């Protein structure tokens, strides 16, 4: 029986992509007879909420301090150790970049290196990650990367031995079974291109708005639907929508529930994912699971994840993006081919496989 402490903080608050990974992984690990799992969270506001977000069999351990205070301490010192809240453990899995001081073996999940490659697109908290990662690596931490692309970037950027960087793919959030009619009602239109994600500079939405504007010129019934919270730096998106000739057909829904997300995917004509950089990227896979064709950029790990199951365009190429959207919306043969390729692509991404591979890593580290 291996005693595992896992950072459950991403399970709190609105579910992000990292939250989806931690939820899927924790559920898979909880069913394993070879692990005794404790989920910890350093939080003041959510200190009473973690227990209700965990699967049966996983113990909750919370620290009633804001996470930023703990990070500030860990940037300078080797205390407080995480065992102060979890008790003795064999392995600590830091699921969100920040590896705390510990007497146990440790592994840190890294989803992308946007804070290194595009620091101007990152929050102040994210800009602390390089130093925190360096300190964790110096303690001997292993690194879990969510794609081969990210693994290669980590090895090139940090002084970490290649054998201590392990790629394990996440699964895919449940998106099948949506109600297309309900999705169209939520969108407020019968035909739409969908974007799912936070409105932030890295998602490159101004380029999508301009590409959609070109398509909309010849398709009066098509809309662009943006489903996701408005993050920092959303002004560029607002300005692009204001300048667009057909900006009135760009619909911003804000945060949507899991049910509404499934419905919107089921009713969409296509999913557009014009991101400037991704270490993995759930929305394209979610669209494939829902039987929706995908248009995305050749950025970061996106080509690795989608393979031949999406139309890929170069970053910032508005004309190419518009042409790809036009194709998937109006060419039924190409749509069918992409949907079939997407369904086949999903076989390599499962939560059960992730749990098995991560458990093998924990045992390897502990040994």
Buried (B, 14 or more C-beta within 10 A) or exposed (E): EBBBBBBBBBBBEEBBBBBBBBBBBBBBBBEBEEBBBBBBBBBEEBBEBBBEBBBEEBBBBBBEBEBEEBBEBBEEEEEBBBBBBBEEBBBBBBBBBBBBBBEBBBBBBBBBBBBBBBEEBBEEEBEBBBEBBBBBBEBEBBBBBBBEBBBBBBBEBBEBEEEBBBBBBBBBBBBEEBBBEBBBBBBEBEBBBBBBBBBBBBBBBBBBBBBBBBBBEEBEEBBBBBBBBBBEBBEBBBEBBEEBEBBEBBBBBEEBEEEBBBBBBBBBBBBBBBBBBBBBBBBBBBBBBBBBBBBBBEBBBBBBBBEEBBBBBEBBBBEBBBBBBBBBBBEEEBBEBBBEBBEEBBEEBBBEBBBBBBBEBBBEBBE
